[in-house]
Amino acid sequence: MPKPSLRSAAFVMMMAAFIAAAGAEPTVLQGKDAFGGWQADKPGTVRLIRPQDLPAPGATRSVANVSRVVAKPPGAELQVPPGFKIEPFAAGLSGPRTIRVAPNGDIFVAETRAGRIRVLRAAHGPSQPIQKEVFASGLNRPFGIAFFPTGDDPRWIYVANTDSVVRFPYHFGDLRATARPETVVPNLARGYGHSTRDIVFTPDNRRMLVSVGSAGNDGEGMDTPPGGLEAWIKRHPLGAAWGEETDRAAVLSFDPDGKDRKLFATGIRNCVGLAIQPATGMPWCSTNERDGLGDDLVPDYVTRVREGAFYGWPWFYIGGHPDPHHAGERDDLKEKVTIPDVLIEAHSASMALTFYDGNNFPSEYRGDAFAAEHGSWNRSKRTGYKVIRIRLKDGVPSGEYEDFVTGFVVNDREVWGRPVGIAVAKDGALLIAEDGNGTIWRVSH
């Protein structure tokens, strides 16, 4: 048998190395390397931020670094992992934010600033919608959308305005509301502060969960609670805020008719995106944490939300780390803070969240979560402006997340897209709404 030539041996070695690299696990950025900025973002980059990795408050100064949204520059392209493609799905929308997909495949979009819900109807697996209709208008900064009951035959569409929850009768395939909205919850938190309200139903259809963000950044204006702190603690759930923050920085629970109001979880500064994990029925939050403590504090996060749990705001963050603005105020809570599951680069502005339950992506993606990162303003090195994949193993988050769609940033000053909404289409593609230029993108494999 002839001996292989040096050239053929080198070729075999090169191919072996290529195959080994293709099957190798990506390097996981940890510690300081995990914080970074937009220049290091690319599909496949994996980060793991742990509570022990956090710097001290004020280790870097807090800066205002607001991005300027520009039109898509010539030649600018979005990046996705090998084997995937991303293409425009819909354009010319007015600040599209939350996306929800009806059982028949219609795509409901909250155009928040315009005060309306739009419906996009598409053929199975197209690159463009074939019909656009306004389902309802005259709403007050609508954001959350939910179909009730859950399953294949909902009879209502619920919409979370900034100050209320309303519902419309719904019949399979409706493109326009057939009746005026019925108010279900008339008195969500009003006034200034975080305005988004998301909404989901538990799988048994018995409970409606509504997320309400804080009025301020870091608990400003919370003086002594009515009747004193000890009395407040006895009468209210763990970590409940008061004053202008009453029933804020929390997830609220109601029955589907808006009755039986309760605090489901507290200390969540701004749960912008609510989602139910299909495999477990567990609610999850995609959360914006506080500003003003430096470039790498406080990490945003994506987490399971346990009933009765307290997540720290405003007295603590990421476990028992004390907020310097509230030192010594609530030492009774220090050992009672639930640590979030997945820590995201600080100031990324984590928005909508969805779980992948389609059949278009490779099997290893099924059950994982995707979150839209709207982008930073309070960080010297811009971060966010991308879509990330939350890695789960047997339904449990590992703490790692992976860049999935990048490329919206032009330079240190300008961006051409800000991802907000995210949903899985009927055909298994991933839909991404960005409100900077009013577009929806479609990712398929």
C-alpha positions in Angstrom: 0.0 0.0 0.0 1.6 3.3 -1.0 2.4 5.9 1.6 0.4 9.1 1.5 2.1 12.2 0.1 3.0 15.0 2.4 0.4 17.1 0.5 -2.4 14.6 1.1 -1.4 14.1 4.7 -1.6 17.9 5.2 -5.0 18.0 3.6 -6.3 15.2 5.9 -4.9 17.1 8.9 -6.5 20.4 7.7 -9.9 18.7 7.2 -9.7 17.0 10.6 -9.0 20.4 12.3 -11.9 22.0 10.4 -14.3 19.2 11.5 -13.1 19.5 15.1 -13.5 23.3 15.0 -17.0 23.0 13.5 -18.1 20.7 16.3 -16.4 22.5 19.1 -18.2 24.6 21.7 -17.7 28.3 21.2 -15.6 30.2 23.7 -17.6 31.6 26.5 -16.7 35.2 27.5 -16.6 35.6 31.2 -15.6 38.2 33.8 -14.6 41.5 32.4 -14.5 40.0 28.9 -18.2 39.5 29.0 -19.1 43.1 29.4 -17.5 44.7 26.3 -19.2 46.9 23.7 -20.9 46.7 20.3 -17.6 46.1 18.4 -17.2 42.6 19.9 -20.8 41.6 19.0 -21.2 38.9 16.4 -23.4 35.8 16.0 -22.2 32.9 18.0 -20.4 35.0 20.7 -21.4 33.6 24.1 -21.4 35.5 27.3 -21.7 34.4 31.0 -22.0 37.2 33.6 -22.1 36.0 37.2 -23.0 37.9 40.3 -19.4 37.6 41.6 -18.1 39.3 38.4 -19.8 42.6 39.1 -17.7 45.7 39.7 -18.2 48.0 42.6 -20.7 50.9 42.2 -19.0 53.9 40.6 -16.0 51.9 39.4 -16.7 53.7 36.1 -18.5 56.9 35.8 -22.1 57.1 34.6 -22.4 58.7 31.2 -25.2 59.8 28.9 -24.4 58.4 25.5 -27.7 58.6 23.5 -27.6 57.0 20.1 -28.8 58.8 17.0 -31.1 56.7 14.8 -30.4 57.0 11.1 -31.7 55.4 7.9 -30.2 52.1 7.0 -26.8 53.0 5.4 -26.0 51.7 1.9 -24.3 48.3 2.2 -25.2 47.8 5.9 -26.2 44.2 6.5 -27.4 42.2 9.5 -25.4 39.2 10.6 -26.9 35.9 11.6 -25.3 32.5 12.4 -24.3 30.3 9.5 -27.2 28.5 7.8 -29.7 31.3 8.7 -30.9 34.2 6.6 -32.5 37.4 7.5 -34.7 39.5 5.2 -37.2 42.4 5.5 -40.7 41.3 6.2 -42.6 44.6 6.7 -41.7 48.3 6.5 -43.3 51.7 6.9 -44.7 50.9 10.3 -45.1 53.5 13.1 -42.8 52.5 15.9 -43.6 48.7 15.9 -43.1 47.2 19.3 -44.7 44.1 20.7 -45.5 41.3 18.2 -48.0 38.4 18.9 -49.0 35.7 16.4 -52.6 34.5 16.3 -53.4 30.8 16.0 -54.2 31.3 12.3 -50.8 33.0 11.7 -51.9 36.6 11.6 -49.3 38.9 13.1 -50.6 41.5 15.6 -48.3 44.5 16.1 -48.5 47.2 18.7 -47.7 50.6 17.1 -47.4 52.2 20.5 -46.8 55.8 19.7 -49.7 55.8 17.1 -52.0 54.3 19.7 -53.1 51.3 17.6 -52.9 47.6 17.0 -52.1 46.6 13.4 -52.6 43.1 11.8 -50.3 41.7 9.1 -51.6 38.7 7.2 -49.1 36.6 5.3 -49.2 33.5 3.2 -47.4 30.5 4.7 -43.7 31.2 4.7 -43.5 34.4 2.6 -40.9 37.2 2.8 -43.6 39.9 2.7 -47.1 40.3 4.3 -49.9 40.4 1.8 -52.4 42.4 3.8 -52.1 45.1 6.4 -55.1 46.3 8.5 -55.6 48.4 11.6 -57.4 46.2 14.1 -58.0 48.9 16.7 -57.0 52.6 17.2 -57.4 55.3 19.8 -55.6 53.3 22.4 -53.3 54.8 25.1 -49.7 53.7 24.3 -50.7 50.0 23.8 -47.9 47.5 24.3 -48.8 44.0 25.5 -51.1 41.8 23.4 -52.6 38.4 24.5 -55.1 36.0 23.1 -57.6 34.4 25.5 -58.2 31.6 26.2 -54.8 30.3 25.3 -54.8 27.6 22.6 -56.3 27.3 19.1 -59.6 29.1 19.6 -59.3 32.4 21.5 -62.4 34.5 21.9 -60.8 37.7 23.1 -57.7 39.8 22.4 -56.4 41.6 25.5 -54.4 44.8 25.1 -52.3 46.4 27.9 -52.4 50.2 27.6 -50.1 52.2 29.8 -52.9 52.9 32.3 -55.4 50.0 31.7 -56.1 46.6 30.3 -58.9 46.3 27.7 -60.2 43.5 25.6 -61.9 43.0 22.2 -64.1 40.2 21.1 -62.2 38.0 18.6 -63.2 35.4 16.1 -60.8 33.3 14.1 -59.3 35.5 11.4 -60.7 38.9 12.4 -58.7 41.7 10.9 -60.7 44.5 12.5 -62.2 44.8 15.9 -65.9 44.1 15.8 -66.8 46.0 19.0 -65.5 48.8 21.2 -62.9 47.8 23.8 -64.2 46.6 27.2 -62.1 47.8 30.1 -60.9 44.9 32.3 -58.4 46.7 34.5 -59.2 50.4 34.7 -56.4 51.6 37.1 -52.9 50.5 36.2 -50.2 52.9 37.4 -50.5 56.3 35.7 -48.1 59.2 35.4 -44.5 59.4 34.5 -41.9 56.6 34.4 -41.8 53.4 32.5 -44.9 53.2 30.4 -44.8 49.7 28.8 -47.2 47.0 30.2 -47.0 43.5 28.9 -49.6 40.8 29.5 -49.8 37.0 29.4 -52.1 34.3 30.7 -51.1 31.2 32.6 -51.6 27.9 30.7 -54.6 27.0 32.8 -56.3 30.3 31.8 -57.0 31.2 35.4 -54.6 34.1 35.8 -53.7 37.1 33.9 -50.2 38.5 34.6 -49.4 42.2 33.8 -45.9 43.7 34.2 -45.6 47.3 35.4 -42.3 49.2 35.5 -41.1 51.6 38.1 -42.0 55.3 38.1 -38.4 56.3 38.7 -34.9 55.0 38.2 -33.9 54.0 41.7 -36.7 54.5 44.1 -36.5 58.3 44.3 -39.3 59.8 46.2 -40.1 56.8 48.4 -40.2 58.3 51.8 -41.6 56.6 54.9 -44.5 54.3 54.0 -48.0 55.1 55.3 -48.2 54.0 58.9 -44.5 53.3 59.2 -42.2 50.6 57.8 -43.1 47.9 60.3 -46.8 48.3 59.6 -46.3 48.3 55.9 -44.2 45.1 56.0 -47.0 43.3 57.9 -49.7 44.3 55.5 -47.9 43.8 52.2 -46.0 41.1 50.2 -42.3 40.7 50.4 -40.5 43.8 48.9 -43.6 45.7 48.0 -42.9 49.4 47.2 -45.0 52.3 48.3 -45.8 55.9 47.5 -45.6 56.7 43.7 -44.1 53.2 43.3 -47.1 51.4 44.7 -47.9 48.3 42.5 -45.0 49.2 40.3 -41.6 47.5 39.6 -43.7 44.4 39.8 -45.7 41.7 38.0 -49.4 41.9 39.0 -51.9 39.1 38.9 -55.6 39.2 38.1 -58.3 36.8 37.0 -59.3 37.1 33.4 -62.0 39.6 34.3 -59.6 41.9 36.0 -60.6 40.9 39.6 -58.6 39.4 42.4 -55.7 41.8 42.0 -52.5 40.7 43.7 -48.7 41.3 43.6 -47.3 38.2 41.9 -43.6 39.2 42.2 -41.8 42.4 43.4 -38.5 44.3 43.0 -38.4 43.9 39.2 -37.5 47.4 38.1 -39.0 47.2 34.6 -40.2 43.8 33.2 -40.7 45.0 29.7 -41.2 41.5 28.2 -43.4 38.8 29.8 -43.5 35.3 28.3 -44.7 31.9 29.4 -42.2 29.0 29.0 -44.2 26.3 27.1 -42.4 23.4 28.6 -43.0 24.4 32.2 -45.8 27.0 32.2 -43.4 29.3 34.1 -43.6 33.1 33.6 -40.4 34.8 32.6 -39.4 38.5 32.5 -37.0 40.4 30.3 -35.9 43.2 32.5 -34.4 46.7 32.3 -32.3 47.4 35.5 -31.3 50.8 37.0 -29.0 53.4 35.6 -26.4 55.7 37.1 -24.1 53.2 38.8 -21.5 52.9 36.1 -20.9 51.2 32.7 -21.3 47.7 34.0 -24.0 48.2 36.7 -26.6 47.0 37.0 -26.9 44.1 34.5 -30.2 43.8 32.8 -31.6 40.2 33.0 -33.9 37.5 31.7 -35.3 35.3 34.4 -38.0 32.9 35.6 -40.4 34.7 37.8 -41.5 32.9 40.9 -44.7 33.8 42.7 -43.9 35.7 45.9 -40.3 36.3 45.0 -38.5 39.6 45.5 -35.8 40.6 43.0 -34.1 43.5 44.8 -35.2 46.8 43.4 -34.6 49.4 44.7 -32.7 48.4 47.8 -30.5 45.6 46.3 -29.5 44.3 43.0 -28.5 40.8 41.7 -28.9 39.2 45.0 -27.7 40.9 48.2 -25.6 43.6 46.5 -26.7 46.8 48.3 -27.7 49.8 46.3 -25.5 52.7 47.5 -28.5 55.1 47.3 -30.4 53.0 49.8 -27.7 51.8 52.2 -29.1 50.4 55.4 -32.7 51.1 54.6 -34.0 47.5 54.2 -31.4 45.2 55.7 -34.3 42.9 56.6 -34.5 42.0 52.8 -30.8 41.3 52.2 -31.0 37.5 52.4 -34.4 37.3 50.7 -33.5 38.6 47.2 -34.0 36.1 44.4 -31.0 36.2 42.0 -32.1 36.4 38.3 -31.2 33.5 36.0 -29.4 35.2 33.1 -27.5 38.5 33.5 -27.2 40.7 30.4 -24.6 43.4 29.6 -25.7 46.4 31.7 -27.8 49.0 29.9 -28.7 46.8 27.0 -32.4 47.6 27.5 -33.7 44.0 27.3 -37.2 44.1 25.8 -39.5 41.4 24.4 -38.9 37.7 25.0 -40.2 34.6 23.2 -39.6 30.8 23.4 -38.8 29.0 20.2 -41.4 26.3 19.6 -41.3 26.2 15.8 -39.9 23.6 13.4 -37.8 25.8 11.0 -34.7 26.1 13.1 -32.4 23.2 13.9 -33.6 21.0 16.8 -31.0 22.3 19.2 -32.8 25.7 19.2 -36.2 24.2 20.2 -37.2 25.4 23.7 -34.5 28.1 23.9 -35.5 31.7 24.4 -34.8 34.8 22.3 -34.8 38.4 23.6 -34.6 41.8 21.8 -32.0 44.2 23.1 -33.1 47.8 22.4 -29.7 49.4 23.1 -27.9 51.5 25.7 -27.9 55.2 26.4 -26.2 55.1 29.8 -22.9 53.5 28.8 -19.7 54.9 27.4 -19.2 51.8 25.1 -22.5 51.3 23.3 -24.1 47.9 23.9 -27.3 46.1 23.0 -29.0 46.8 19.6 -29.2 43.1 18.8 -31.2 39.9 19.4 -29.8 37.3 21.8 -30.4 33.6 22.3 -30.9 32.4 25.9 -29.5 28.9 26.2 -31.5 26.4 28.2 -30.6 22.8 29.1 -33.6 20.5 29.9 -35.6 23.7 30.2 -33.3 25.3 32.7 -31.2 28.4 31.9 -27.5 27.9 32.1 -26.8 31.6 32.6 -25.2 31.9 29.2 -26.6 33.9 26.3 -25.4 34.1 22.7 -25.5 36.9 20.1 -27.9 35.9 17.4 -28.7 38.9 15.2 -26.2 41.8 15.1 -25.3 44.7 12.8 -27.7 47.5 13.7 -24.9 49.8 15.0 -23.2 52.1 12.5 -20.5 53.6 14.7 -20.1 55.0 18.3 -22.8 57.6 17.7 -25.3 56.2 15.2 -27.5 53.1 14.9 -30.1 52.2 12.2 -32.3 49.8 14.2 -33.5 49.2 17.7 -35.0 45.7 18.3 -38.1 45.6 20.5 -40.6 42.9 19.6 -39.9 39.3 18.9 -42.2 36.3 18.1 -42.2 32.9 16.3 -44.2 33.0 13.1 -46.6 30.2 12.1 -44.0 28.8 9.7 -41.3 28.7 12.4 -39.4 31.8 11.3 -38.4 34.4 13.9 -39.9 37.8 13.5 -38.1 40.9 14.9 -39.7 44.4 15.2 -37.4 47.4 15.5 -38.9 50.8 16.2 -36.0 53.0 15.0 -37.0 52.7 11.3 -40.3 51.0 11.6 -39.5 47.6 10.2 -40.0 43.9 10.9 -37.4 41.4 10.0 -37.7 37.7 9.4 -35.1 35.1 10.3 -35.3 31.6 8.8 -33.0 28.6 8.5 
